[in-house]
């Protein structure tokens, strides 16, 4: 693997981490606002098993499928 490829992979990892942090931050904000557990798109309650799989999940299954 060459250095350029390594660099690209490292950058992708940083972006993933930042996206994850952003997602968690948004979930915390929704908890503060009492909106946690509801889809950010349609406002429907997000299924408990989806939230169990990903506590920071923002959208219901229907909206994710979009
Ligand atoms: Zn939805």
PDB file of the backbone (N, CA, C, O) and the ligand in Angstrom, with CONECT records:
HET     ZN  A 101       1
ATOM      1  N   UNK A   1       0.848  -1.209   0.000  1.00  0.00           N
ATOM      2  CA  UNK A   1       0.000   0.000   0.000  1.00  0.00           C
ATOM      3  C   UNK A   1       0.875   1.247   0.000  1.00  0.00           C
ATOM      4  O   UNK A   1       1.807   1.345   0.798  1.00  0.00           O
ATOM      5  N   UNK A   2       0.595   2.182  -0.865  1.00  0.00           N
ATOM      6  CA  UNK A   2       1.464   3.362  -0.899  1.00  0.00           C
ATOM      7  C   UNK A   2       0.987   4.451   0.076  1.00  0.00           C
ATOM      8  O   UNK A   2      -0.103   4.391   0.645  1.00  0.00           O
ATOM      9  N   UNK A   3       1.867   5.443   0.231  1.00  0.00           N
ATOM     10  CA  UNK A   3       1.629   6.475   1.243  1.00  0.00           C
ATOM     11  C   UNK A   3       0.348   7.263   0.965  1.00  0.00           C
ATOM     12  O   UNK A   3      -0.380   7.646   1.881  1.00  0.00           O
ATOM     13  N   UNK A   4       0.096   7.492  -0.322  1.00  0.00           N
ATOM     14  CA  UNK A   4      -1.088   8.269  -0.693  1.00  0.00           C
ATOM     15  C   UNK A   4      -2.368   7.553  -0.274  1.00  0.00           C
ATOM     16  O   UNK A   4      -3.322   8.160   0.213  1.00  0.00           O
ATOM     17  N   UNK A   5      -2.348   6.239  -0.482  1.00  0.00           N
ATOM     18  CA  UNK A   5      -3.509   5.436  -0.121  1.00  0.00           C
ATOM     19  C   UNK A   5      -3.704   5.428   1.400  1.00  0.00           C
ATOM     20  O   UNK A   5      -4.826   5.517   1.899  1.00  0.00           O
ATOM     21  N   UNK A   6      -2.581   5.318   2.121  1.00  0.00           N
ATOM     22  CA  UNK A   6      -2.641   5.378   3.581  1.00  0.00           C
ATOM     23  C   UNK A   6      -3.253   6.685   4.056  1.00  0.00           C
ATOM     24  O   UNK A   6      -4.088   6.716   4.960  1.00  0.00           O
ATOM     25  N   UNK A   7      -2.810   7.763   3.417  1.00  0.00           N
ATOM     26  CA  UNK A   7      -3.283   9.090   3.801  1.00  0.00           C
ATOM     27  C   UNK A   7      -4.793   9.214   3.545  1.00  0.00           C
ATOM     28  O   UNK A   7      -5.534   9.763   4.360  1.00  0.00           O
ATOM     29  N   UNK A   8      -5.219   8.697   2.411  1.00  0.00           N
ATOM     30  CA  UNK A   8      -6.640   8.763   2.078  1.00  0.00           C
ATOM     31  C   UNK A   8      -7.473   7.983   3.079  1.00  0.00           C
ATOM     32  O   UNK A   8      -8.566   8.404   3.457  1.00  0.00           O
ATOM     33  N   UNK A   9      -6.944   6.839   3.505  1.00  0.00           N
ATOM     34  CA  UNK A   9      -7.672   6.031   4.476  1.00  0.00           C
ATOM     35  C   UNK A   9      -7.736   6.719   5.828  1.00  0.00           C
ATOM     36  O   UNK A   9      -8.760   6.670   6.509  1.00  0.00           O
ATOM     37  N   UNK A  10      -6.635   7.364   6.217  1.00  0.00           N
ATOM     38  CA  UNK A  10      -6.611   8.074   7.494  1.00  0.00           C
ATOM     39  C   UNK A  10      -7.607   9.225   7.475  1.00  0.00           C
ATOM     40  O   UNK A  10      -8.297   9.476   8.463  1.00  0.00           O
ATOM     41  N   UNK A  11      -7.677   9.920   6.348  1.00  0.00           N
ATOM     42  CA  UNK A  11      -8.619  11.036   6.236  1.00  0.00           C
ATOM     43  C   UNK A  11     -10.056  10.551   6.290  1.00  0.00           C
ATOM     44  O   UNK A  11     -10.911  11.192   6.900  1.00  0.00           O
ATOM     45  N   UNK A  12     -10.322   9.427   5.656  1.00  0.00           N
ATOM     46  CA  UNK A  12     -11.673   8.866   5.672  1.00  0.00           C
ATOM     47  C   UNK A  12     -12.079   8.503   7.091  1.00  0.00           C
ATOM     48  O   UNK A  12     -13.232   8.675   7.489  1.00  0.00           O
ATOM     49  N   UNK A  13     -11.097   7.991   7.858  1.00  0.00           N
ATOM     50  CA  UNK A  13     -11.362   7.619   9.240  1.00  0.00           C
ATOM     51  C   UNK A  13     -11.683   8.848  10.094  1.00  0.00           C
ATOM     52  O   UNK A  13     -12.584   8.819  10.932  1.00  0.00           O
ATOM     53  N   UNK A  14     -10.936   9.915   9.868  1.00  0.00           N
ATOM     54  CA  UNK A  14     -11.185  11.153  10.608  1.00  0.00           C
ATOM     55  C   UNK A  14     -12.583  11.676  10.301  1.00  0.00           C
ATOM     56  O   UNK A  14     -13.313  12.102  11.196  1.00  0.00           O
ATOM     57  N   UNK A  15     -12.945  11.637   9.008  1.00  0.00           N
ATOM     58  CA  UNK A  15     -14.276  12.110   8.628  1.00  0.00           C
ATOM     59  C   UNK A  15     -15.369  11.267   9.269  1.00  0.00           C
ATOM     60  O   UNK A  15     -16.394  11.789   9.707  1.00  0.00           O
ATOM     61  N   UNK A  16     -15.139   9.951   9.318  1.00  0.00           N
ATOM     62  CA  UNK A  16     -16.135   9.064   9.943  1.00  0.00           C
ATOM     63  C   UNK A  16     -16.308   9.397  11.416  1.00  0.00           C
ATOM     64  O   UNK A  16     -17.423   9.449  11.935  1.00  0.00           O
ATOM     65  N   UNK A  17     -15.165   9.626  12.084  1.00  0.00           N
ATOM     66  CA  UNK A  17     -15.227   9.966  13.511  1.00  0.00           C
ATOM     67  C   UNK A  17     -15.963  11.277  13.737  1.00  0.00           C
ATOM     68  O   UNK A  17     -16.768  11.401  14.659  1.00  0.00           O
ATOM     69  N   UNK A  18     -15.673  12.260  12.876  1.00  0.00           N
ATOM     70  CA  UNK A  18     -16.337  13.554  13.014  1.00  0.00           C
ATOM     71  C   UNK A  18     -17.829  13.420  12.782  1.00  0.00           C
ATOM     72  O   UNK A  18     -18.629  14.035  13.487  1.00  0.00           O
ATOM     73  N   UNK A  19     -18.205  12.620  11.800  1.00  0.00           N
ATOM     74  CA  UNK A  19     -19.619  12.416  11.507  1.00  0.00           C
ATOM     75  C   UNK A  19     -20.309  11.735  12.678  1.00  0.00           C
ATOM     76  O   UNK A  19     -21.438  12.076  13.030  1.00  0.00           O
ATOM     77  N   UNK A  20     -19.620  10.770  13.279  1.00  0.00           N
ATOM     78  CA  UNK A  20     -20.171  10.055  14.424  1.00  0.00           C
ATOM     79  C   UNK A  20     -20.368  10.997  15.610  1.00  0.00           C
ATOM     80  O   UNK A  20     -21.390  10.953  16.295  1.00  0.00           O
ATOM     81  N   UNK A  21     -19.361  11.855  15.838  1.00  0.00           N
ATOM     82  CA  UNK A  21     -19.446  12.806  16.941  1.00  0.00           C
ATOM     83  C   UNK A  21     -20.605  13.778  16.721  1.00  0.00           C
ATOM     84  O   UNK A  21     -21.338  14.117  17.651  1.00  0.00           O
ATOM     85  N   UNK A  22     -20.751  14.209  15.492  1.00  0.00           N
ATOM     86  CA  UNK A  22     -21.829  15.122  15.143  1.00  0.00           C
ATOM     87  C   UNK A  22     -23.192  14.469  15.397  1.00  0.00           C
ATOM     88  O   UNK A  22     -24.131  15.105  15.875  1.00  0.00           O
ATOM     89  N   UNK A  23     -23.261  13.196  15.063  1.00  0.00           N
ATOM     90  CA  UNK A  23     -24.501  12.452  15.233  1.00  0.00           C
ATOM     91  C   UNK A  23     -24.876  12.322  16.711  1.00  0.00           C
ATOM     92  O   UNK A  23     -26.036  12.483  17.091  1.00  0.00           O
ATOM     93  N   UNK A  24     -23.859  12.026  17.539  1.00  0.00           N
ATOM     94  CA  UNK A  24     -24.089  11.888  18.974  1.00  0.00           C
ATOM     95  C   UNK A  24     -24.484  13.236  19.567  1.00  0.00           C
ATOM     96  O   UNK A  24     -25.378  13.313  20.409  1.00  0.00           O
ATOM     97  N   UNK A  25     -23.809  14.302  19.120  1.00  0.00           N
ATOM     98  CA  UNK A  25     -24.125  15.639  19.614  1.00  0.00           C
ATOM     99  C   UNK A  25     -25.585  15.992  19.295  1.00  0.00           C
ATOM    100  O   UNK A  25     -26.305  16.544  20.128  1.00  0.00           O
ATOM    101  N   UNK A  26     -25.993  15.661  18.084  1.00  0.00           N
ATOM    102  CA  UNK A  26     -27.362  15.951  17.668  1.00  0.00           C
ATOM    103  C   UNK A  26     -28.353  15.157  18.522  1.00  0.00           C
ATOM    104  O   UNK A  26     -29.419  15.660  18.878  1.00  0.00           O
ATOM    105  N   UNK A  27     -27.991  13.913  18.847  1.00  0.00           N
ATOM    106  CA  UNK A  27     -28.874  13.088  19.678  1.00  0.00           C
ATOM    107  C   UNK A  27     -28.995  13.687  21.083  1.00  0.00           C
ATOM    108  O   UNK A  27     -30.082  13.706  21.660  1.00  0.00           O
ATOM    109  N   UNK A  28     -27.874  14.174  21.632  1.00  0.00           N
ATOM    110  CA  UNK A  28     -27.903  14.787  22.965  1.00  0.00           C
ATOM    111  C   UNK A  28     -28.787  16.030  22.967  1.00  0.00           C
ATOM    112  O   UNK A  28     -29.518  16.289  23.923  1.00  0.00           O
ATOM    113  N   UNK A  29     -28.707  16.787  21.884  1.00  0.00           N
ATOM    114  CA  UNK A  29     -29.530  17.987  21.747  1.00  0.00           C
ATOM    115  C   UNK A  29     -31.010  17.617  21.724  1.00  0.00           C
ATOM    116  O   UNK A  29     -31.844  18.296  22.324  1.00  0.00           O
ATOM    117  N   UNK A  30     -31.319  16.534  21.023  1.00  0.00           N
ATOM    118  CA  UNK A  30     -32.720  16.087  20.968  1.00  0.00           C
ATOM    119  C   UNK A  30     -33.208  15.619  22.341  1.00  0.00           C
ATOM    120  O   UNK A  30     -34.375  15.807  22.685  1.00  0.00           O
ATOM    121  N   UNK A  31     -32.307  15.006  23.129  1.00  0.00           N
ATOM    122  CA  UNK A  31     -32.684  14.608  24.489  1.00  0.00           C
ATOM    123  C   UNK A  31     -33.040  15.857  25.298  1.00  0.00           C
ATOM    124  O   UNK A  31     -34.049  15.881  26.004  1.00  0.00           O
ATOM    125  N   UNK A  32     -32.203  16.893  25.190  1.00  0.00           N
ATOM    126  CA  UNK A  32     -32.451  18.148  25.910  1.00  0.00           C
ATOM    127  C   UNK A  32     -33.786  18.758  25.521  1.00  0.00           C
ATOM    128  O   UNK A  32     -34.488  19.333  26.352  1.00  0.00           O
ATOM    129  N   UNK A  33     -34.126  18.625  24.249  1.00  0.00           N
ATOM    130  CA  UNK A  33     -35.352  19.245  23.743  1.00  0.00           C
ATOM    131  C   UNK A  33     -36.565  18.333  23.889  1.00  0.00           C
ATOM    132  O   UNK A  33     -37.682  18.704  23.529  1.00  0.00           O
ATOM    133  N   UNK A  34     -36.329  17.133  24.424  1.00  0.00           N
ATOM    134  CA  UNK A  34     -37.431  16.203  24.591  1.00  0.00           C
ATOM    135  C   UNK A  34     -37.890  15.584  23.289  1.00  0.00           C
ATOM    136  O   UNK A  34     -38.994  15.047  23.199  1.00  0.00           O
ATOM    137  N   UNK A  35     -37.024  15.664  22.264  1.00  0.00           N
ATOM    138  CA  UNK A  35     -37.370  15.129  20.949  1.00  0.00           C
ATOM    139  C   UNK A  35     -36.692  13.793  20.682  1.00  0.00           C
ATOM    140  O   UNK A  35     -36.850  13.201  19.615  1.00  0.00           O
ATOM    141  N   UNK A  36     -35.937  13.331  21.664  1.00  0.00           N
ATOM    142  CA  UNK A  36     -35.187  12.106  21.449  1.00  0.00           C
ATOM    143  C   UNK A  36     -36.112  10.912  21.246  1.00  0.00           C
ATOM    144  O   UNK A  36     -37.119  10.767  21.939  1.00  0.00           O
ATOM    145  N   UNK A  37     -35.759  10.062  20.289  1.00  0.00           N
ATOM    146  CA  UNK A  37     -36.553   8.870  20.034  1.00  0.00           C
ATOM    147  C   UNK A  37     -37.583   9.090  18.944  1.00  0.00           C
ATOM    148  O   UNK A  37     -38.297   8.167  18.552  1.00  0.00           O
ATOM    149  N   UNK A  38     -37.654  10.337  18.452  1.00  0.00           N
ATOM    150  CA  UNK A  38     -38.576  10.629  17.356  1.00  0.00           C
ATOM    151  C   UNK A  38     -37.792  10.973  16.102  1.00  0.00           C
ATOM    152  O   UNK A  38     -36.747  11.622  16.158  1.00  0.00           O
ATOM    153  N   UNK A  39     -38.314  10.528  14.980  1.00  0.00           N
ATOM    154  CA  UNK A  39     -37.660  10.749  13.697  1.00  0.00           C
ATOM    155  C   UNK A  39     -37.513  12.246  13.407  1.00  0.00           C
ATOM    156  O   UNK A  39     -38.459  13.013  13.580  1.00  0.00           O
ATOM    157  N   UNK A  40     -36.308  12.656  12.962  1.00  0.00           N
ATOM    158  CA  UNK A  40     -36.080  14.065  12.669  1.00  0.00           C
ATOM    159  C   UNK A  40     -36.754  14.483  11.369  1.00  0.00           C
ATOM    160  O   UNK A  40     -36.917  15.676  11.114  1.00  0.00           O
ATOM    161  N   UNK A  41     -37.145  13.523  10.550  1.00  0.00           N
ATOM    162  CA  UNK A  41     -37.787  13.840   9.281  1.00  0.00           C
ATOM    163  C   UNK A  41     -39.303  13.891   9.396  1.00  0.00           C
ATOM    164  O   UNK A  41     -39.927  14.876   9.001  1.00  0.00           O
ATOM    165  N   UNK A  42     -39.895  12.828   9.938  1.00  0.00           N
ATOM    166  CA  UNK A  42     -41.357  12.743   9.935  1.00  0.00           C
ATOM    167  C   UNK A  42     -41.968  12.897  11.325  1.00  0.00           C
ATOM    168  O   UNK A  42     -43.181  13.067  11.444  1.00  0.00           O
ATOM    169  N   UNK A  43     -41.140  12.841  12.391  1.00  0.00           N
ATOM    170  CA  UNK A  43     -41.656  13.040  13.731  1.00  0.00           C
ATOM    171  C   UNK A  43     -42.272  11.802  14.360  1.00  0.00           C
ATOM    172  O   UNK A  43     -42.721  11.840  15.506  1.00  0.00           O
ATOM    173  N   UNK A  44     -42.294  10.707  13.615  1.00  0.00           N
ATOM    174  CA  UNK A  44     -42.810   9.460  14.172  1.00  0.00           C
ATOM    175  C   UNK A  44     -41.812   8.886  15.177  1.00  0.00           C
ATOM    176  O   UNK A  44     -40.611   9.141  15.091  1.00  0.00           O
ATOM    177  N   UNK A  45     -42.327   8.108  16.129  1.00  0.00           N
ATOM    178  CA  UNK A  45     -41.444   7.482  17.099  1.00  0.00           C
ATOM    179  C   UNK A  45     -40.570   6.436  16.399  1.00  0.00           C
ATOM    180  O   UNK A  45     -41.046   5.664  15.567  1.00  0.00           O
ATOM    181  N   UNK A  46     -39.284   6.430  16.756  1.00  0.00           N
ATOM    182  CA  UNK A  46     -38.361   5.455  16.178  1.00  0.00           C
ATOM    183  C   UNK A  46     -38.466   4.152  16.972  1.00  0.00           C
ATOM    184  O   UNK A  46     -38.470   4.165  18.203  1.00  0.00           O
ATOM    185  N   UNK A  47     -38.551   3.040  16.263  1.00  0.00           N
ATOM    186  CA  UNK A  47     -38.732   1.734  16.910  1.00  0.00           C
ATOM    187  C   UNK A  47     -37.636   1.475  17.943  1.00  0.00           C
ATOM    188  O   UNK A  47     -36.468   1.800  17.726  1.00  0.00           O
ATOM    189  N   UNK A  48     -38.036   0.887  19.063  1.00  0.00           N
ATOM    190  CA  UNK A  48     -37.111   0.646  20.169  1.00  0.00           C
ATOM    191  C   UNK A  48     -35.917  -0.204  19.743  1.00  0.00           C
ATOM    192  O   UNK A  48     -34.798   0.018  20.204  1.00  0.00           O
ATOM    193  N   UNK A  49     -36.157  -1.180  18.861  1.00  0.00           N
ATOM    194  CA  UNK A  49     -35.046  -2.049  18.462  1.00  0.00           C
ATOM    195  C   UNK A  49     -34.032  -1.292  17.602  1.00  0.00           C
ATOM    196  O   UNK A  49     -32.843  -1.610  17.620  1.00  0.00           O
ATOM    197  N   UNK A  50     -34.496  -0.295  16.851  1.00  0.00           N
ATOM    198  CA  UNK A  50     -33.571   0.542  16.088  1.00  0.00           C
ATOM    199  C   UNK A  50     -32.716   1.387  17.022  1.00  0.00           C
ATOM    200  O   UNK A  50     -31.514   1.548  16.810  1.00  0.00           O
ATOM    201  N   UNK A  51     -33.354   1.924  18.060  1.00  0.00           N
ATOM    202  CA  UNK A  51     -32.617   2.744  19.017  1.00  0.00           C
ATOM    203  C   UNK A  51     -31.646   1.899  19.831  1.00  0.00           C
ATOM    204  O   UNK A  51     -30.579   2.369  20.226  1.00  0.00           O
ATOM    205  N   UNK A  52     -32.027   0.643  20.078  1.00  0.00           N
ATOM    206  CA  UNK A  52     -31.137  -0.257  20.818  1.00  0.00           C
ATOM    207  C   UNK A  52     -29.888  -0.538  19.992  1.00  0.00           C
ATOM    208  O   UNK A  52     -28.785  -0.633  20.531  1.00  0.00           O
ATOM    209  N   UNK A  53     -30.069  -0.669  18.670  1.00  0.00           N
ATOM    210  CA  UNK A  53     -28.948  -0.960  17.788  1.00  0.00           C
ATOM    211  C   UNK A  53     -28.044   0.256  17.627  1.00  0.00           C
ATOM    212  O   UNK A  53     -26.828   0.119  17.500  1.00  0.00           O
ATOM    213  N   UNK A  54     -28.647   1.457  17.634  1.00  0.00           N
ATOM    214  CA  UNK A  54     -27.888   2.695  17.462  1.00  0.00           C
ATOM    215  C   UNK A  54     -28.586   3.807  18.237  1.00  0.00           C
ATOM    216  O   UNK A  54     -29.516   4.432  17.729  1.00  0.00           O
ATOM    217  N   UNK A  55     -28.135   4.054  19.473  1.00  0.00           N
ATOM    218  CA  UNK A  55     -28.822   5.028  20.334  1.00  0.00           C
ATOM    219  C   UNK A  55     -28.859   6.443  19.757  1.00  0.00           C
ATOM    220  O   UNK A  55     -29.719   7.242  20.127  1.00  0.00           O
ATOM    221  N   UNK A  56     -27.925   6.755  18.850  1.00  0.00           N
ATOM    222  CA  UNK A  56     -27.887   8.111  18.297  1.00  0.00           C
ATOM    223  C   UNK A  56     -28.658   8.213  16.985  1.00  0.00           C
ATOM    224  O   UNK A  56     -28.583   9.223  16.286  1.00  0.00           O
ATOM    225  N   UNK A  57     -29.382   7.179  16.669  1.00  0.00           N
ATOM    226  CA  UNK A  57     -30.085   7.151  15.385  1.00  0.00           C
ATOM    227  C   UNK A  57     -31.096   8.304  15.307  1.00  0.00           C
ATOM    228  O   UNK A  57     -31.773   8.615  16.287  1.00  0.00           O
ATOM    229  N   UNK A  58     -31.187   8.930  14.130  1.00  0.00           N
ATOM    230  CA  UNK A  58     -31.989  10.142  14.007  1.00  0.00           C
ATOM    231  C   UNK A  58     -33.291   9.938  13.246  1.00  0.00           C
ATOM    232  O   UNK A  58     -34.237  10.710  13.403  1.00  0.00           O
ATOM    233  N   UNK A  59     -33.337   8.905  12.429  1.00  0.00           N
ATOM    234  CA  UNK A  59     -34.512   8.772  11.561  1.00  0.00           C
ATOM    235  C   UNK A  59     -35.122   7.378  11.641  1.00  0.00           C
ATOM    236  O   UNK A  59     -34.432   6.397  11.920  1.00  0.00           O
ATOM    237  N   UNK A  60     -36.410   7.309  11.396  1.00  0.00           N
ATOM    238  CA  UNK A  60     -37.114   6.033  11.423  1.00  0.00           C
ATOM    239  C   UNK A  60     -36.748   5.215  10.178  1.00  0.00           C
ATOM    240  O   UNK A  60     -36.093   5.704   9.258  1.00  0.00           O
ATOM    241  N   UNK A  61     -37.189   3.970  10.183  1.00  0.00           N
ATOM    242  CA  UNK A  61     -36.842   3.070   9.101  1.00  0.00           C
ATOM    243  C   UNK A  61     -37.362   3.583   7.752  1.00  0.00           C
ATOM    244  O   UNK A  61     -36.652   3.543   6.747  1.00  0.00           O
ATOM    245  N   UNK A  62     -38.588   4.055   7.745  1.00  0.00           N
ATOM    246  CA  UNK A  62     -39.184   4.546   6.503  1.00  0.00           C
ATOM    247  C   UNK A  62     -38.374   5.685   5.898  1.00  0.00           C
ATOM    248  O   UNK A  62     -38.111   5.700   4.695  1.00  0.00           O
ATOM    249  N   UNK A  63     -37.976   6.647   6.746  1.00  0.00           N
ATOM    250  CA  UNK A  63     -37.236   7.802   6.247  1.00  0.00           C
ATOM    251  C   UNK A  63     -35.816   7.426   5.850  1.00  0.00           C
ATOM    252  O   UNK A  63     -35.260   8.011   4.920  1.00  0.00           O
ATOM    253  N   UNK A  64     -35.225   6.461   6.538  1.00  0.00           N
ATOM    254  CA  UNK A  64     -33.883   6.009   6.168  1.00  0.00           C
ATOM    255  C   UNK A  64     -33.913   5.362   4.801  1.00  0.00           C
ATOM    256  O   UNK A  64     -33.024   5.567   3.976  1.00  0.00           O
ATOM    257  N   UNK A  65     -34.964   4.568   4.575  1.00  0.00           N
ATOM    258  CA  UNK A  65     -35.123   3.940   3.260  1.00  0.00           C
ATOM    259  C   UNK A  65     -35.374   4.996   2.188  1.00  0.00           C
ATOM    260  O   UNK A  65     -34.946   4.877   1.040  1.00  0.00           O
ATOM    261  N   UNK A  66     -36.094   6.039   2.622  1.00  0.00           N
ATOM    262  CA  UNK A  66     -36.407   7.201   1.793  1.00  0.00           C
ATOM    263  C   UNK A  66     -36.790   6.881   0.410  1.00  0.00           C
ATOM    264  O   UNK A  66     -37.075   7.784  -0.377  1.00  0.00           O
TER     265      UNK A  66
HETATM  266 ZN    ZN A 101     -39.409   9.165   9.729  1.00  0.00          ZN
END
